[in-house]
């Protein structure tokens, strides 16, 4: 493999390893602590779950700007369902089903308008960005919806203890359920994209929609199910986020999630032109964004500058996609 091809394929992984080593050498006591390494995985788990679905959408040649607002809507549905089902012994399962259903229905609506209405994804999802947030604000009467079920909030901080790792207080380090869900979704997403007919169809539609249609693929339904998949994963992320906070701020939750998810996908090597992408790259992209945020905090960089740094990273990733091509 030529050097250009190597960096195009594995550049995000090389960047992550180099930054990780830099942080470990410069801040060994704080950065290499067990809690901090756990946070590297868990801090952006909600965005990571969404980014897996966004990978499929972008590979198919689309985009979704509505996911942040949909997090607010699904979160509102989740908490309201928890409060309604407070007496049920299945409250968590009922709330999860409600969140998944709300997200999937919204994603299906986006996909149907895009595929059958032939409206540009940018326009449809921009409308969703405004519309879904508005519905969430109506459900929350413009404010916060708080859970009345204590077990729901406890679930947000629960998980599996990591054997042999303890925090400063000597207690086991917990790998949260949201983190485990992110890792499981990534594994299933990789299988779906690389080992199934649906995954091949998604890649074919993004690479050349007309050729895919002539080869017998129903490109419209591929798009619909791809947006539905993303919507369902947004619902899953909203469920865990709401449990973590034991509430949902309808005006603030999910803000800029769409930008972080798209950034992780692009940094991970998925082409904005469609037809090419990989799930593992998106996972590393999520971790890289988290790592950059940690480094900026350790270096005590003004938080107001952190957005500029992330923007620069996204721009560099896109430029590398355009200029770094394997030699023949």
Backbone torsions as a table, in degrees:
resi	resn	phi	psi	omega
1	UNK	NA	129.7	178.9
2	UNK	-66.7	160.1	-177.4
3	UNK	-59.2	-43.6	-179.6
4	UNK	-61.1	-42.7	179.7
5	UNK	-65.7	-36.8	179.1
6	UNK	-62.5	-46.4	-177.2
7	UNK	-71.9	-29.9	175.5
8	UNK	-67.2	-37.1	-177.5
9	UNK	-80.7	-42.5	-171.1
10	UNK	-121.6	12.9	-177.3
11	UNK	-58.5	-40.1	-179.0
12	UNK	-65.1	-37.0	179.1
13	UNK	-69.4	-41.2	177.4
14	UNK	-61.5	-44.2	179.8
15	UNK	-62.2	-41.3	179.9
16	UNK	-64.3	-45.8	-179.2
17	UNK	-62.2	-43.5	-179.5
18	UNK	-64.1	-43.9	178.8
19	UNK	-67.4	-36.5	178.0
20	UNK	-62.9	-46.1	179.3
21	UNK	-64.0	-39.1	178.0
22	UNK	-60.6	-45.5	179.3
23	UNK	-66.1	-39.7	-179.4
24	UNK	-65.4	-37.0	-179.6
25	UNK	-76.5	-40.8	-175.2
26	UNK	-78.5	-36.0	-177.0
27	UNK	-130.2	63.0	-173.5
28	UNK	-63.3	-37.5	-175.3
29	UNK	-72.5	-45.2	-175.9
30	UNK	-84.6	-43.3	-174.2
31	UNK	-72.0	-40.3	-175.2
32	UNK	-85.0	7.5	176.7
33	UNK	-68.6	146.5	-174.8
34	UNK	-56.7	-42.8	179.9
35	UNK	-62.1	-40.4	-177.7
36	UNK	-68.2	-40.8	178.3
37	UNK	-65.8	-35.5	174.6
38	UNK	-63.5	-40.8	-179.6
39	UNK	-65.8	-27.8	177.1
40	UNK	-60.0	-35.4	177.8
41	UNK	-82.7	-36.8	-168.9
42	UNK	-93.9	-23.3	-170.5
43	UNK	-59.9	-39.2	-179.5
44	UNK	-114.6	30.0	-178.2
45	UNK	-61.4	-37.6	-179.6
46	UNK	-64.8	-46.0	177.1
47	UNK	-62.9	-37.5	-179.6
48	UNK	-61.8	-42.7	178.3
49	UNK	-60.6	-44.3	179.0
50	UNK	-65.5	-40.0	-177.5
51	UNK	-62.8	-31.8	176.6
52	UNK	-61.7	-46.7	177.4
53	UNK	-65.8	-37.8	179.0
54	UNK	-63.4	-31.0	178.0
55	UNK	-60.0	-45.2	178.4
56	UNK	-62.3	-43.0	-178.4
57	UNK	-63.5	-45.6	-177.9
58	UNK	-69.5	-38.2	176.1
59	UNK	-60.6	-35.9	-179.2
60	UNK	-75.5	-2.7	178.6
61	UNK	96.6	10.9	-177.9
62	UNK	-110.2	-169.6	176.8
63	UNK	-157.2	154.0	177.8
64	UNK	-138.3	110.8	179.4
65	UNK	-94.1	0.2	-172.3
66	UNK	-96.3	-2.2	-169.2
67	UNK	-65.5	-33.7	178.8
68	UNK	-64.0	-45.1	177.8
69	UNK	-67.7	-33.5	178.5
70	UNK	-68.4	-30.8	173.3
71	UNK	-58.8	-43.7	178.8
72	UNK	-63.1	-44.4	-179.4
73	UNK	-65.0	-47.6	-179.9
74	UNK	-66.1	-35.7	176.7
75	UNK	-63.8	-41.5	177.7
76	UNK	-62.6	-44.0	177.9
77	UNK	-61.4	-40.8	-179.1
78	UNK	-60.7	-52.6	-175.5
79	UNK	-67.9	-39.7	177.5
80	UNK	-62.7	-38.8	177.5
81	UNK	-66.5	-41.0	177.3
82	UNK	-58.2	-45.9	-178.5
83	UNK	-67.0	-34.6	178.7
84	UNK	-72.4	-34.2	-176.7
85	UNK	-99.0	25.2	-174.0
86	UNK	-57.8	-31.8	-177.7
87	UNK	-85.8	-7.7	-177.1
88	UNK	-83.3	142.9	176.1
89	UNK	-76.6	-9.2	-179.4
90	UNK	-108.8	29.7	-171.8
91	UNK	-57.9	-40.2	-178.7
92	UNK	-67.5	-42.7	179.7
93	UNK	-66.4	-39.5	179.2
94	UNK	-65.6	-43.3	179.8
95	UNK	-65.6	-40.4	178.1
96	UNK	-63.1	-43.6	179.1
97	UNK	-62.0	-39.8	179.7
98	UNK	-65.2	-42.0	179.8
99	UNK	-65.1	-45.2	179.3
100	UNK	-63.0	-41.7	-178.9
101	UNK	-65.7	-44.3	-179.5
102	UNK	-61.9	-44.4	179.6
103	UNK	-65.8	-43.3	-178.4
104	UNK	-65.6	-40.0	178.9
105	UNK	-63.9	-44.0	178.8
106	UNK	-64.3	-42.3	177.7
107	UNK	-63.7	-40.5	177.6
108	UNK	-61.2	-42.2	179.2
109	UNK	-62.8	-45.0	176.5
110	UNK	-56.9	-50.5	-176.8
111	UNK	-63.6	-38.9	-178.7
112	UNK	-65.7	-42.9	179.6
113	UNK	-66.0	-40.1	179.6
114	UNK	-66.0	-47.1	-173.2
115	UNK	-77.9	-46.9	-174.2
116	UNK	-94.0	-28.1	177.0
117	UNK	-87.3	-10.4	179.0
118	UNK	54.9	44.6	176.5
119	UNK	-104.9	142.5	-177.6
120	UNK	-59.7	135.9	179.5
121	UNK	-53.9	-36.5	179.8
122	UNK	-58.9	-44.4	-176.9
123	UNK	-70.0	-46.4	-177.6
124	UNK	-61.8	-47.9	-176.2
125	UNK	-76.4	-23.8	172.3
126	UNK	-66.5	-38.6	174.1
127	UNK	-63.6	-39.7	177.4
128	UNK	-64.7	-36.4	178.2
129	UNK	-56.4	-42.7	179.0
130	UNK	-79.0	-43.1	-173.5
131	UNK	-69.2	-47.1	-177.9
132	UNK	-63.4	-39.9	178.5
133	UNK	-64.5	-39.1	179.6
134	UNK	-62.6	-43.3	178.6
135	UNK	-63.8	-40.5	177.8
136	UNK	-61.2	-41.7	179.1
137	UNK	-64.4	-37.1	177.1
138	UNK	-64.5	-44.7	-179.7
139	UNK	-63.2	-35.2	-179.0
140	UNK	-96.8	8.9	-178.9
141	UNK	52.4	39.3	175.4
142	UNK	79.3	5.0	-176.5
143	UNK	-137.9	-146.0	-175.7
144	UNK	-94.3	142.9	172.2
145	UNK	-110.4	118.8	-175.5
146	UNK	-107.4	139.9	178.5
147	UNK	-74.1	142.1	175.7
148	UNK	-102.2	4.9	-177.3
149	UNK	-108.4	113.0	-175.0
150	UNK	-64.3	-37.2	-177.1
151	UNK	-62.8	-26.3	178.8
152	UNK	-67.2	-45.6	177.6
153	UNK	-66.3	-37.2	178.4
154	UNK	-62.9	-36.3	180.0
155	UNK	-61.1	-34.1	-178.9
156	UNK	-64.1	-24.2	-179.7
157	UNK	-108.7	8.9	-179.0
158	UNK	-96.1	167.3	179.5
159	UNK	171.0	-154.3	179.8
160	UNK	-107.9	131.1	177.2
161	UNK	-69.5	140.1	178.2
162	UNK	-86.3	118.5	-176.8
163	UNK	-57.0	132.1	174.4
164	UNK	83.6	-4.3	-179.1
165	UNK	-111.2	130.2	177.6
166	UNK	-129.4	154.8	178.3
167	UNK	-89.2	-171.1	-177.0
168	UNK	-60.0	-33.9	-179.8
169	UNK	-82.5	2.5	179.2
170	UNK	83.7	4.6	179.0
171	UNK	-88.5	153.1	179.8
172	UNK	-60.7	143.1	175.7
173	UNK	-80.1	126.3	-175.7
174	UNK	-96.6	130.9	170.5
175	UNK	-92.3	108.7	-171.0
176	UNK	-62.9	155.2	178.4
177	UNK	-59.6	-34.7	179.5
178	UNK	-63.6	-37.2	178.5
179	UNK	-67.9	-43.3	178.0
180	UNK	-62.9	-37.5	177.2
181	UNK	-64.5	-40.9	177.7
182	UNK	-59.4	-46.4	-179.2
183	UNK	-66.2	-40.0	179.4
184	UNK	-67.0	-43.0	178.1
185	UNK	-61.7	-38.6	178.7
186	UNK	-63.9	-43.1	178.9
187	UNK	-64.1	-45.9	179.8
188	UNK	-66.8	-37.3	178.2
189	UNK	-64.6	-40.5	177.4
190	UNK	-62.9	-41.5	177.4
191	UNK	-64.5	-44.9	-177.9
192	UNK	-62.4	-40.2	-177.2
193	UNK	-74.4	-40.5	-170.3
194	UNK	-98.9	-18.6	-171.4
195	UNK	-122.0	3.7	-177.2
196	UNK	-124.1	161.2	177.8
197	UNK	-63.1	-39.8	179.3
198	UNK	-58.2	-44.1	178.7
199	UNK	-60.2	-41.7	177.9
200	UNK	-64.6	-36.9	178.4
201	UNK	-66.1	-41.4	179.0
202	UNK	-59.2	-45.4	179.8
203	UNK	-65.0	-42.0	-179.0
204	UNK	-64.2	-41.6	-180.0
205	UNK	-64.3	-41.7	-179.9
206	UNK	-70.8	-33.0	-178.1
207	UNK	-74.0	-44.3	-179.9
208	UNK	-162.0	95.4	-174.3
209	UNK	-62.5	-40.2	-178.7
210	UNK	-64.1	-44.8	178.8
211	UNK	-64.4	-37.8	178.1
212	UNK	-63.4	-41.5	179.6
213	UNK	-65.7	-41.1	179.4
214	UNK	-67.4	-24.7	179.7
215	UNK	-85.1	2.5	174.2
216	UNK	102.0	4.7	179.0
217	UNK	-83.3	131.0	175.5
218	UNK	-80.2	87.8	-171.8
219	UNK	-62.8	-29.6	-178.6
220	UNK	-64.4	-45.2	-178.3
221	UNK	-74.3	-28.8	173.4
222	UNK	-59.7	-43.7	178.4
223	UNK	-64.8	-44.4	-178.5
224	UNK	-59.7	-47.4	-177.5
225	UNK	-70.9	-27.0	177.8
226	UNK	-68.9	-43.6	176.8
227	UNK	-69.4	-32.7	176.4
228	UNK	-65.2	-42.2	176.8
229	UNK	-58.8	-47.1	178.7
230	UNK	-61.5	-42.8	179.3
231	UNK	-60.7	-42.8	177.7
232	UNK	-61.7	-39.6	179.1
233	UNK	-70.0	-32.5	173.5
234	UNK	-62.8	-42.0	176.4
235	UNK	-60.2	-41.1	177.8
236	UNK	-62.5	-45.4	179.1
237	UNK	-62.9	-40.1	180.0
238	UNK	-65.1	-37.3	177.9
239	UNK	-59.8	-49.6	-179.1
240	UNK	-67.8	-38.3	179.6
241	UNK	-64.6	-41.7	179.3
242	UNK	-66.4	-38.9	177.8
243	UNK	-64.9	-39.6	179.8
244	UNK	-61.3	-42.6	-178.3
245	UNK	-89.4	-14.2	-173.5
246	UNK	57.4	25.0	-179.4
247	UNK	-171.0	176.9	173.3
248	UNK	-143.7	124.5	173.9
249	UNK	-88.8	103.4	-169.6
250	UNK	-64.3	-22.5	-179.9
251	UNK	-91.8	-12.3	-173.0
252	UNK	-124.6	-30.1	-175.3
253	UNK	-66.3	139.5	176.8
254	UNK	83.8	0.5	-179.5
255	UNK	-60.5	129.9	177.5
256	UNK	67.8	9.5	175.8
257	UNK	-60.7	-35.7	-179.6
258	UNK	-62.8	-37.9	180.0
259	UNK	-69.4	-42.6	179.8
260	UNK	-65.6	-40.3	-179.4
261	UNK	-65.9	-46.5	178.8
262	UNK	-63.3	-40.1	178.8
263	UNK	-60.1	-45.5	-179.9
264	UNK	-62.0	-40.1	-179.5
265	UNK	-65.2	-46.6	-177.8
266	UNK	-67.7	-44.5	178.3
267	UNK	-60.4	-34.0	-179.3
268	UNK	-73.4	-4.5	173.9
269	UNK	105.0	3.9	176.6
270	UNK	-77.9	133.1	-176.7
271	UNK	-77.9	130.9	176.4
272	UNK	-66.3	-18.0	178.0
273	UNK	-79.2	-10.5	179.6
274	UNK	88.4	166.0	175.3
275	UNK	87.3	-5.7	-177.3
276	UNK	-151.3	135.6	177.5
277	UNK	175.0	168.7	179.4
278	UNK	-149.2	142.3	-178.1
279	UNK	-70.6	-42.3	-177.3
280	UNK	-62.2	-33.4	177.6
281	UNK	-64.8	-39.6	177.4
282	UNK	-63.5	-41.6	178.1
283	UNK	-60.4	-46.5	178.5
284	UNK	-65.3	-35.4	177.1
285	UNK	-61.9	-41.3	176.4
286	UNK	-62.1	-46.3	-179.7
287	UNK	-65.3	-36.4	179.6
288	UNK	-65.4	-42.8	177.1
289	UNK	-62.3	-40.5	177.6
290	UNK	-63.9	-43.8	-179.6
291	UNK	-63.0	-41.0	178.1
292	UNK	-61.5	-43.4	177.3
293	UNK	-60.8	-41.7	178.1
294	UNK	-62.9	-44.3	179.6
295	UNK	-62.5	-41.8	179.1
296	UNK	-62.5	-38.2	177.4
297	UNK	-68.5	-41.3	179.7
298	UNK	-65.4	-34.1	177.2
299	UNK	-84.3	0.7	178.0
300	UNK	57.5	41.6	174.9
301	UNK	-73.7	138.9	178.4
302	UNK	-52.2	124.2	-179.2
303	UNK	-54.6	-27.2	-179.7
304	UNK	-66.3	-19.6	179.5
305	UNK	-91.1	-11.0	-173.5
306	UNK	-66.3	-34.5	176.8
307	UNK	-63.9	-37.1	178.6
308	UNK	-65.3	-39.0	178.9
309	UNK	-64.5	-44.3	178.8
310	UNK	-63.2	-41.3	178.0
311	UNK	-60.3	-40.6	178.5
312	UNK	-64.0	-40.1	179.2
313	UNK	-62.6	-43.3	179.0
314	UNK	-62.3	-45.3	-178.5
315	UNK	-62.2	-42.8	178.7
316	UNK	-62.5	-41.5	-179.6
317	UNK	-62.0	-42.3	179.4
318	UNK	-66.6	-41.9	179.3
319	UNK	-63.3	-38.3	178.3
320	UNK	-64.9	-36.5	177.1
321	UNK	-62.2	-34.9	-176.1
322	UNK	-82.4	-30.0	-171.9
323	UNK	-107.5	-21.0	-176.7
324	UNK	-98.0	96.4	-178.1
325	UNK	-121.9	140.4	179.0
326	UNK	-60.6	144.2	176.1
327	UNK	-81.5	148.4	179.9
328	UNK	-78.1	NA	NA
